[in-house]
Amino acid sequence: MRERILETTKLVVEKSKHVKICTDAIVSLVERYIDWLSVRHFQQDELVPPLRHKELAEWIFVVEVLNHCFWPDPGEPKWAVKYRGRWYSGYWALEASLIRAVTDLGYPVHSAEFLANVRFQDLEKIFSGRGRIPMLRERMENLREAGRVLLESWKGSIVHVLEEAGGSVSRLIALLIEYFPSFRDETTYLGRSVYFFKRAQIFPFDLHARFNGRSWGKWHDLDHLTVFADYKLPQVLRHAGILVYDPDLAAKVDNLVYLPPGSKEEVEIRASTIQACELIREKVKILKGIELSASAVDYWLWSLGQENSFRKHPYHRTRTIFY
């Protein structure tokens, strides 16, 4: 899977008209911010679902089915959720909502039977807070799809998919995109197929983090992942001068103009993000002697993106179920 993603995104970068990678800027990023690798910026330490083993793995799968597109439309308030006296937004609001659904609302969100028949009004209650979570109907359809597939093909639980994967993230990703259409994060560019598989890749990574590399989080090829091409990483890379947009694309992004999913500009942003991060890995090894996995680079850049200093430019706006 890694090779498929890297080969197809490299072809995009070679033909890219709207996005260029400035390799000189990578050195500056590494020299100035490499120390962030040793700093934890997680909020999730307090967001621990009251589930263990099989049910926790099932809950994480539900998180990944829904893990996309948290930004509001212009003029709309940012979606936020209150849990245990604290407000959360973005991805953390998703986790807080799904924990609250179990602890306070009594919804068995990890259950395939529940997912296959979930109602819109139930999701409105689960995700209630300030503002509204975007794309709620699309999220409902993806949850129903996931529940149906699990019931029809996997004895009602994602753990059977994990067992079939046999500790290989590459095998798991292949199974996810074969059986669950909402995980098929792929497109075409100049007539060629391009693969990203963002949510399919982040699932084994999050399992690894939650299970501390044991049980359902034990993988022998975790280094086969690429970075998870979303909208936050390109924002960081652009601020650092590593991704350079042409004037027309820069104006669209800065003015919050939506980029259609699968458009040349959107595909070039995501492909350039993956290829730039591979160059960052190489430069970190040369300059610092540190061998970084792609997922470590992803977490490093994502952490930088939580700082206001890296938000001078907006992130690109694309409504999609894939990131």
C-alpha positions as CSV (number, residue, x, y, z in Angstrom):
1,M,0.0,0.0,0.0
2,R,2.8,2.4,0.9
3,E,4.4,1.9,-2.5
4,R,1.1,2.5,-4.3
5,I,0.5,5.7,-2.5
6,L,4.1,7.0,-2.9
7,E,4.3,6.0,-6.6
8,T,1.0,7.6,-7.6
9,T,1.4,10.8,-5.6
10,K,5.0,11.2,-7.0
11,L,3.5,11.2,-10.5
12,V,1.1,14.0,-9.4
13,V,3.9,16.1,-8.0
14,E,6.0,15.7,-11.2
15,K,3.0,17.1,-13.2
16,S,1.7,19.6,-10.7
17,K,0.8,23.0,-12.0
18,H,-0.7,24.6,-8.9
19,V,1.5,23.4,-6.0
20,K,5.3,23.2,-5.8
21,I,7.6,21.8,-3.1
22,C,10.4,24.1,-1.9
23,T,13.1,21.7,-0.6
24,D,15.2,24.6,0.8
25,A,12.5,25.4,3.3
26,I,12.6,21.9,4.7
27,V,16.0,22.6,6.3
28,S,14.6,25.6,8.2
29,L,11.7,23.6,9.5
30,V,13.9,20.8,10.8
31,E,16.4,23.1,12.4
32,R,13.8,25.3,14.1
33,Y,11.2,22.8,15.2
34,I,12.8,19.3,15.6
35,D,12.6,19.6,19.4
36,W,8.8,19.4,19.2
37,L,9.2,15.7,18.5
38,S,9.9,15.2,22.2
39,V,7.0,17.2,23.5
40,R,3.5,15.7,24.1
41,H,0.6,17.9,23.0
42,F,-2.2,15.3,23.4
43,Q,-5.5,16.4,24.8
44,Q,-6.7,12.8,24.6
45,D,-5.2,11.7,27.9
46,E,-8.4,12.6,29.6
47,L,-10.6,11.3,26.8
48,V,-10.6,7.6,27.6
49,P,-13.6,5.5,26.7
50,P,-14.8,3.1,29.4
51,L,-14.3,0.2,27.1
52,R,-11.6,-2.5,27.0
53,H,-10.1,-4.9,24.5
54,K,-12.6,-6.0,21.8
55,E,-15.1,-3.2,22.5
56,L,-12.4,-0.6,22.6
57,A,-11.1,-1.7,19.1
58,E,-14.7,-1.5,17.8
59,W,-15.1,2.0,19.3
60,I,-11.9,3.2,17.6
61,F,-13.2,1.8,14.3
62,V,-16.3,4.0,14.7
63,V,-14.0,7.0,15.3
64,E,-12.2,6.3,12.1
65,V,-15.5,6.0,10.1
66,L,-16.4,9.5,11.3
67,N,-12.9,11.0,11.3
68,H,-13.2,13.7,8.6
69,C,-14.1,17.3,7.9
70,F,-14.8,19.2,11.1
71,W,-14.6,22.8,9.9
72,P,-17.7,25.0,9.7
73,D,-19.2,26.8,6.7
74,P,-18.4,30.5,6.5
75,G,-20.5,32.4,9.1
76,E,-21.3,29.2,11.0
77,P,-20.0,28.6,14.6
78,K,-17.3,25.9,15.0
79,W,-18.7,22.7,16.2
80,A,-17.8,22.0,19.9
81,V,-19.0,19.5,22.5
82,K,-19.0,19.7,26.3
83,Y,-17.9,16.7,28.2
84,R,-17.2,16.5,31.9
85,G,-17.2,20.3,32.2
86,R,-14.8,20.9,29.3
87,W,-15.4,22.0,25.7
88,Y,-13.8,20.2,22.9
89,S,-13.7,21.0,19.2
90,G,-12.6,19.3,16.0
91,Y,-11.3,15.7,16.3
92,W,-11.4,15.9,20.1
93,A,-15.1,16.8,19.9
94,L,-15.6,13.6,17.9
95,E,-13.9,11.5,20.6
96,A,-15.7,13.4,23.4
97,S,-19.1,12.8,21.7
98,L,-18.5,9.1,21.2
99,I,-17.4,8.7,24.8
100,R,-20.3,10.7,26.1
101,A,-22.6,8.6,23.9
102,V,-21.5,5.5,25.9
103,T,-21.1,7.0,29.4
104,D,-24.0,9.4,29.6
105,L,-26.5,8.6,26.8
106,G,-26.4,4.8,26.8
107,Y,-25.8,4.4,23.1
108,P,-23.8,1.3,22.2
109,V,-21.9,3.1,19.4
110,H,-19.4,0.3,19.1
111,S,-22.1,-2.2,18.2
112,A,-22.5,-3.3,14.5
113,E,-26.3,-3.8,15.1
114,F,-26.6,-0.2,16.4
115,L,-24.5,1.2,13.5
116,A,-26.5,-0.6,10.8
117,N,-29.7,0.9,12.0
118,V,-28.6,4.2,13.5
119,R,-31.2,7.0,13.1
120,F,-30.5,10.6,12.2
121,Q,-32.1,11.8,15.4
122,D,-29.8,9.6,17.4
123,L,-26.8,11.1,15.8
124,E,-28.1,14.6,16.3
125,K,-28.3,13.8,20.0
126,I,-24.9,12.1,20.1
127,F,-23.2,15.1,18.4
128,S,-25.2,17.9,20.1
129,G,-23.2,20.9,21.3
130,R,-22.3,24.3,20.0
131,G,-22.8,24.5,16.2
132,R,-23.4,21.4,14.2
133,I,-21.0,18.7,13.0
134,P,-20.7,19.0,9.2
135,M,-21.9,16.3,6.8
136,L,-24.1,14.5,9.4
137,R,-26.2,12.7,6.8
138,E,-23.0,11.4,5.0
139,R,-21.7,10.3,8.4
140,M,-25.0,8.4,9.1
141,E,-24.7,6.6,5.7
142,N,-21.1,5.6,6.4
143,L,-22.0,4.3,9.8
144,R,-24.9,2.3,8.4
145,E,-22.6,0.9,5.7
146,A,-20.0,-0.1,8.3
147,G,-22.6,-1.8,10.4
148,R,-24.1,-3.7,7.5
149,V,-20.7,-4.9,6.2
150,L,-19.6,-6.0,9.6
151,L,-22.9,-8.0,10.1
152,E,-22.9,-9.5,6.6
153,S,-19.2,-10.3,6.2
154,W,-17.3,-10.2,9.5
155,K,-19.5,-11.8,12.2
156,G,-20.6,-8.4,13.5
157,S,-17.2,-7.1,14.7
158,I,-14.1,-5.3,13.3
159,V,-11.9,-7.5,15.4
160,H,-12.4,-10.3,12.8
161,V,-11.0,-8.0,10.2
162,L,-8.1,-7.3,12.5
163,E,-7.6,-11.0,12.9
164,E,-7.6,-11.5,9.1
165,A,-5.0,-8.8,8.8
166,G,-2.7,-10.9,10.9
167,G,-0.7,-7.9,12.3
168,S,-0.1,-6.3,8.9
169,V,-1.2,-2.7,8.4
170,S,-0.9,-3.2,4.7
171,R,-3.3,-6.2,4.8
172,L,-5.7,-4.3,7.0
173,I,-5.8,-1.3,4.7
174,A,-6.4,-3.7,1.8
175,L,-9.3,-5.3,3.6
176,L,-10.8,-1.9,4.6
177,I,-10.8,-0.6,1.1
178,E,-12.1,-3.9,-0.3
179,Y,-15.1,-4.2,2.0
180,F,-15.9,-0.6,3.1
181,P,-16.4,1.9,0.3
182,S,-16.2,4.9,2.6
183,F,-12.5,4.0,3.1
184,R,-11.7,4.0,-0.6
185,D,-9.8,7.3,-0.6
186,E,-8.6,7.3,-4.2
187,T,-9.1,9.5,-7.2
188,T,-7.7,10.2,-10.7
189,Y,-5.3,12.8,-12.0
190,L,-4.7,13.3,-15.7
191,G,-6.3,9.9,-16.3
192,R,-4.1,8.0,-13.7
193,S,-5.3,6.5,-10.4
194,V,-4.0,8.2,-7.3
195,Y,-4.2,6.7,-3.8
196,F,-4.3,8.3,-0.3
197,F,-6.2,6.0,2.0
198,K,-6.0,8.6,4.8
199,R,-8.6,7.1,7.2
200,A,-7.7,3.5,6.4
201,Q,-4.1,4.3,7.4
202,I,-4.8,6.2,10.6
203,F,-6.9,3.3,11.9
204,P,-4.0,0.9,12.7
205,F,-2.0,3.9,13.9
206,D,-4.7,4.9,16.4
207,L,-5.0,1.2,17.5
208,H,-1.3,1.1,18.1
209,A,-1.5,4.3,20.3
210,R,-4.6,3.2,22.3
211,F,-3.3,-0.4,22.9
212,N,0.4,0.7,23.5
213,G,1.6,-1.5,20.7
214,R,0.0,-4.6,22.2
215,S,-3.1,-6.7,21.5
216,W,-5.2,-5.2,18.7
217,G,-2.5,-2.5,18.3
218,K,0.4,-4.8,17.5
219,W,1.7,-4.4,14.0
220,H,4.9,-5.7,12.4
221,D,4.9,-3.2,9.5
222,L,3.7,0.1,11.1
223,D,6.5,1.8,9.2
224,H,4.7,1.0,5.9
225,L,2.3,3.9,6.6
226,T,2.6,7.3,4.8
227,V,1.5,10.6,6.4
228,F,-2.2,11.0,6.6
229,A,-3.0,13.6,3.9
230,D,-5.7,15.9,5.3
231,Y,-6.2,19.7,5.5
232,K,-4.1,20.5,8.6
233,L,-0.7,19.2,7.3
234,P,-0.8,21.3,4.1
235,Q,-1.6,24.4,6.2
236,V,1.6,23.8,8.3
237,L,3.7,23.0,5.3
238,R,2.5,26.1,3.5
239,H,3.3,28.3,6.5
240,A,6.8,26.8,6.6
241,G,7.3,27.7,2.9
242,I,7.6,24.0,1.9
243,L,4.4,24.0,-0.1
244,V,4.1,26.9,-2.5
245,Y,0.7,27.6,-4.1
246,D,0.4,29.5,-7.4
247,P,-1.4,32.9,-7.0
248,D,-4.8,31.6,-8.2
249,L,-4.8,28.7,-5.8
250,A,-3.4,30.8,-2.9
251,A,-6.2,33.3,-3.4
252,K,-8.8,30.5,-3.4
253,V,-7.5,29.0,-0.2
254,D,-7.1,32.3,1.6
255,N,-10.6,33.4,0.6
256,L,-12.1,30.1,1.7
257,V,-13.3,29.1,-1.7
258,Y,-14.2,25.4,-1.8
259,L,-12.0,23.1,-3.9
260,P,-14.0,20.2,-5.3
261,P,-12.9,16.8,-4.2
262,G,-10.8,15.2,-7.0
263,S,-10.0,18.6,-8.6
264,K,-6.5,19.0,-9.9
265,E,-5.7,21.6,-7.2
266,E,-7.0,19.5,-4.3
267,V,-5.2,16.4,-5.5
268,E,-2.0,18.3,-6.0
269,I,-2.2,19.7,-2.4
270,R,-2.6,16.2,-0.9
271,A,0.0,14.5,-3.1
272,S,2.5,17.2,-2.5
273,T,1.9,16.9,1.3
274,I,2.8,13.2,1.2
275,Q,5.9,13.7,-1.0
276,A,7.1,16.7,1.0
277,C,6.8,14.7,4.2
278,E,9.0,12.0,2.7
279,L,11.6,14.6,1.9
280,I,11.3,15.8,5.5
281,R,12.0,12.3,6.8
282,E,15.1,12.2,4.6
283,K,16.3,15.6,5.8
284,V,15.8,14.7,9.5
285,K,17.9,11.6,9.0
286,I,20.7,13.5,7.2
287,L,20.8,16.6,9.6
288,K,19.9,15.0,12.9
289,G,20.6,11.3,12.5
290,I,17.1,10.5,13.5
291,E,15.1,7.8,11.7
292,L,11.5,9.0,11.7
293,S,8.4,7.0,10.6
294,A,5.9,8.8,8.4
295,S,3.4,8.7,11.3
296,A,5.9,10.4,13.6
297,V,6.3,13.2,11.0
298,D,2.5,13.4,10.7
299,Y,2.1,13.8,14.5
300,W,5.0,16.3,14.7
301,L,3.4,18.5,11.9
302,W,-0.1,18.1,13.3
303,S,1.1,19.2,16.7
304,L,2.7,22.3,15.1
305,G,-0.6,23.0,13.4
306,Q,-2.4,23.3,16.8
307,E,-0.3,26.5,17.4
308,N,-1.8,29.8,16.3
309,S,1.6,30.8,14.8
310,F,1.1,28.1,12.2
311,R,-2.4,29.4,11.2
312,K,-1.5,32.5,9.3
313,H,-3.0,31.0,6.2
314,P,-6.3,29.1,6.3
315,Y,-6.4,25.4,5.3
316,H,-8.0,24.5,2.0
317,R,-11.7,23.8,2.1
318,T,-12.9,20.5,0.5
319,R,-16.1,18.8,1.7
320,T,-15.3,15.1,1.6
321,I,-15.8,12.0,3.7
322,F,-12.1,11.1,3.2
323,Y,-10.4,13.6,5.5
